[in-house]
Amino acid sequence: MSISTLRRSARETVSGLPPGFWWLWLSTLVNRTGAFVLTFLSLYLTLELGHSAWFAGLVVALHGLGGVAGSPLGGVLTDRWGRRPTMITMHLAGAACAAALAFVTSAWGIAAVVLLMGVAMQAVRPPINATIADMVPAHDVRRAYALNYWALNLGFAIASLGGGAAAFLGYRTLFVVDAVATVLCAVIVFLRLPETRPDRPAPAEEKSVAEPEVSTLTVLRDAPFRTLVLLNLLVCLVFTAPWIGLPLTMADQGLSASSYGAVIAVNGVVIVGFQLLVNKLTDKRSPVLLLALSSLLFGLGTGATALAGSSVAFAATVVVWTVGEMIHVPTNAAATARLAPEHARGRYQGVMGMSWAVAGFVAPILAGAVVDGPGPDVLWAATAAIGVLAAAGYATRLRRALTEEGEETGEAGAAVPVPGPVASPAPAPVVVKGGDAEDSPVGTRPART
């Protein structure tokens, strides 16, 4: 593929989106460029404050636990209060928590602050995803989610590189920088981003507008969406495993911590370098095909870890499941937006985000227990099996739900319009990956879904 072809593909990938989306994209980039807390929290707790590795792991898990509550909270506020005020409030809350970590030194004080930070960081994801679905035309929604995810990872890569400043600035200074960047993100949203929540009907119109009240419980009664959430949870469990099991597996084979650092850095490099290309290649493809394919790539990549014996081989496995990540995250977000009624987009995105948060809390514990017990080979065999199971679930349980709105699957897997008139879809009946994500905290990895 020539340079000119790549440039043309890049232009096509970023063209045609509304200005408001790019302000949101910029806010994501600024926020993640200053994201130092989760990246260096475990080192700060162990090397700077002298806490045990067990306590550091517990604190990181508390961040994920906070996200389990924060995601549905953010979804409810997004629909009731509005996208813009929810984003601003949660960004400011996250900034306050980051700043507090620079001054709080007691063990339980740190644990409480990190728990609240998990709530705030995860609560901001539903309004971001709902805003994208509100302002971007339906045929461009998946592309928009992919671009926002690319900004998130680009910022994460910059933050990881900038983290070397901890050697002479100190961890507390980095936490203050994180707080400042998050405040700047809130300022961008306040000054440049319009409110996109659909207008509620006037009182005189309410009786004639059939818009059922939607709660988190009624979202969970939407059978197709519930299936999407459960399958995403399976994918999230597989996706989280390498962040816990990979360093332990490599250490068991006598490889150094620096080798693990180089191997896991491949994940960020591949996403930053190839997300736009992958998005171009998968654009207009069937969401069912893409979700099944990404699940297989997760299963294949993590399962092959059991066969790796060198840093190069481990890096190759990371490449495989990273491609699955690049396909899965925007496709899953777009599928969520597609199944959600317009007036309940926040709640739907909040419930989906909760699946990422649950995996971020549960998977590290399960992965560590399996590695310490039956061994790493059992862990990787289990992730391979779960990946295949998720792929089969997408292919058999969601094909109708994700293609019934006037579309069928073409020969190459692309969704093509069905000739003839198509009735406007009704709101999803109230009856239902697994990332900044979007972007949810995953294991010990900073929140990126």
C-alpha positions, -999 to 999 in steps of 0.1 A, spaced: 0 0 0 15 33 -11 20 64 11 -5 83 -10 -31 56 -5 -25 57 33 -29 95 33 -61 93 13 -75 66 37 -66 88 67 -83 118 52 -115 97 45 -114 84 80 -113 118 97 -136 137 72 -172 145 74 -177 146 112 -193 176 130 -172 202 147 -186 193 181 -172 158 178 -137 172 173 -139 193 205 -150 161 223 -121 143 207 -97 170 219 -110 169 254 -104 131 254 -68 136 241 -61 163 268 -76 142 295 -56 110 287 -23 129 280 -23 139 317 -35 105 330 -7 96 354 -25 84 385 -34 49 374 -3 44 354 20 50 384 -3 43 413 11 9 422 47 22 420 38 52 442 22 30 468 50 5 470 82 25 462 73 59 476 50 51 505 63 16 513 30 -3 511 29 -40 502 22 -52 467 -10 -68 481 -22 -34 492 -14 -18 459 -34 -45 441 -63 -40 464 -63 -3 458 -63 -8 420 -92 -33 424 -111 -6 444 -108 17 414 -125 -10 393 -152 -15 421 -159 23 420 -164 20 383 -191 -7 388 -212 20 406 -200 49 386 -211 36 352 -248 32 358 -247 65 379 -233 83 349 -259 68 326 -288 79 348 -274 115 351 -267 116 314 -304 110 306 -319 130 334 -294 159 339 -278 161 305 -246 150 287 -227 183 292 -233 189 330 -226 152 337 -192 153 319 -182 186 335 -191 174 371 -174 141 368 -143 155 352 -140 180 381 -147 152 406 -119 131 390 -96 161 391 -103 167 428 -95 130 435 -62 132 416 -52 163 434 -61 147 468 -37 118 461 -9 142 461 -16 151 497 -33 121 513 -8 96 528 -29 73 551 -36 38 537 -74 40 541 -75 76 529 -58 66 497 -81 36 493 -112 59 497 -99 85 472 -91 59 446 -126 43 450 -142 77 445 -119 83 415 -132 50 400 -167 63 403 -160 96 387 -138 83 358 -163 56 349 -193 79 352 -179 102 325 -180 75 299 -218 72 293 -222 110 285 -193 109 262 -206 79 243 -241 92 243 -229 126 229 -212 109 200 -244 89 192 -264 121 194 -243 143 172 -228 119 146 -250 104 118 -258 68 123 -237 55 94 -206 73 109 -211 64 146 -187 34 146 -160 55 128 -165 83 154 -161 58 183 -129 44 167 -114 79 164 -123 88 200 -107 55 211 -76 64 191 -74 98 208 -76 80 242 -48 56 233 -27 84 218 -30 104 250 -22 72 271 10 67 251 20 103 256 13 100 293 33 68 296 63 84 280 60 116 300 58 94 332 96 92 331 95 127 346 86 110 379 123 103 384 130 140 391 95 156 396 81 130 419 48 111 418 29 138 437 37 164 410 25 140 383 -8 136 402 -12 174 403 -5 175 365 -32 149 361 -57 171 380 -48 201 359 -53 182 326 -86 169 338 -98 204 348 -87 216 313 -108 188 298 -138 201 318 -131 236 306 -131 225 269 -164 208 274 -179 238 292 -168 263 265 -170 244 233 -193 214 235 -231 219 231 -257 199 250 -270 171 228 -296 155 249 -329 151 229 -355 177 239 -382 164 262 -417 168 249 -437 198 261 -463 191 288 -491 194 263 -474 169 241 -465 143 267 -498 124 265 -494 120 228 -458 109 229 -453 72 236 -420 73 254 -418 48 282 -398 57 313 -366 37 313 -346 27 344 -315 6 348 -336 -24 355 -358 -19 324 -326 -16 304 -315 -50 317 -349 -65 306 -341 -56 270 -331 -91 258 -309 -83 228 -290 -57 248 -287 -79 278 -271 -105 255 -247 -79 241 -237 -69 277 -231 -105 288 -210 -113 257 -190 -81 262 -184 -92 298 -169 -124 285 -147 -105 261 -136 -81 289 -125 -110 311 -103 -123 283 -90 -88 275 -81 -83 312 -62 -115 316 -29 -105 299 -26 -74 321 -23 -97 351 -12 -131 337 13 -120 311 39 -105 335 35 -135 358 39 -160 329 70 -142 315 86 -141 350 79 -178 354 100 -183 322 128 -163 336 122 -131 316 128 -97 332 104 -70 341 119 -48 314 111 -75 289 75 -74 300 75 -36 297 87 -38 261 62 -65 252 31 -48 267 42 -15 250 34 -32 217 -3 -28 226 -1 10 226 22 12 196 -1 -9 175 -32 10 184 -17 44 179 -1 34 146 -28 13 130 -62 22 146 -71 44 116 -61 18 91 -80 -10 109 -111 13 110 -108 19 73 -106 -18 65 -136 -27 88 -158 3 79 -193 -7 68 -188 -43 78 -214 -63 96 -212 -56 134 -220 -92 141 -191 -103 119 -167 -78 136 -177 -87 171 -173 -124 164 -140 -118 147 -126 -97 175 -136 -123 201 -118 -150 181 -87 -127 179 -88 -122 217 -91 -160 222 -64 -168 197 -40 -141 210 -43 -149 247 -45 -187 241 -12 -186 221 5 -171 252 8 -206 266 30 -215 236 52 -185 237 88 -189 249 105 -157 241 99 -119 242 93 -118 205 67 -146 207 50 -129 236 49 -97 216 33 -115 186 5 -127 209 0 -91 220 -3 -79 184 -31 -105 178 -53 -96 207 -46 -59 202 -61 -61 167 -91 -77 183 -93 -48 208 -91 -22 179 -121 -39 162 -141 -47 193 -142 -15 213 -157 9 187 -180 -18 172 -194 -27 207 -200 10 215 -218 15 181 -239 -16 187 -249 -2 221 -259 31 205 -279 12 179 -299 -8 204 -306 21 227 -337 42 224 -328 79 218 -341 90 252 -322 63 271 -287 63 255 -270 73 287 -285 44 307 -277 19 280 -241 31 277 -239 31 315 -250 -5 318 -225 -15 290 -197 4 308 -206 -16 340 -195 -48 322 -161 -33 317 -159 -22 353 -170 -56 366 -143 -73 346 -117 -48 358 -125 -58 394 -131 -95 390 -106 -106 364 -74 -96 382 -85 -117 412 -95 -147 391 -64 -145 369 -40 -143 399 -58 -172 416 -55 -194 385 -18 -186 380 -10 -193 416 -32 -225 415 -35 -246 384 -9 -225 366 -7 -200 337 -13 -226 310 -48 -232 324 -54 -195 324 -46 -191 287 -66 -222 278 -95 -208 296 -93 -174 278 -91 -191 244 -122 -211 252 -141 -180 265 -131 -161 233 -145 -189 211 -177 -191 232 -182 -153 229 -177 -154 191 -203 -182 188 -227 -161 210 -224 -130 188 -229 -151 156 -259 -170 169 -277 -147 194 -273 -112 179 -274 -115 142 -311 -105 139 -309 -77 165 -280 -60 149 -290 -64 112 -328 -62 113 -331 -24 109 -333 -25 71 -300 -42 65 -287 -76 54 -252 -89 52 -234 -86 18 -209 -111 4 -179 -93 20 -197 -90 54 -207 -54 47 -240 -41 58 -260 -31 27 -294 -15 25 -323 -37 16 -342 -23 -14 -377 -10 -8 -393 11 19 -382 5 54 -403 16 84 -387 37 110 -375 16 139 -394 18 171 -377 24 204 -361 -7 219 -388 -27 238 -387 -24 276 -386 -62 281 -317 -66 275 -168 -57 256 -161 -62 268 -133 9 261 -114 46 268 -124 30 268 -149 29 260 -130 34 279 -132 16 314 -104 6 337 -92 -29 328 -72 -47 354 -41 -27 363 -42 -9 330 -54 28 331 -90 33 321 -91 35 284 -126 25 272 
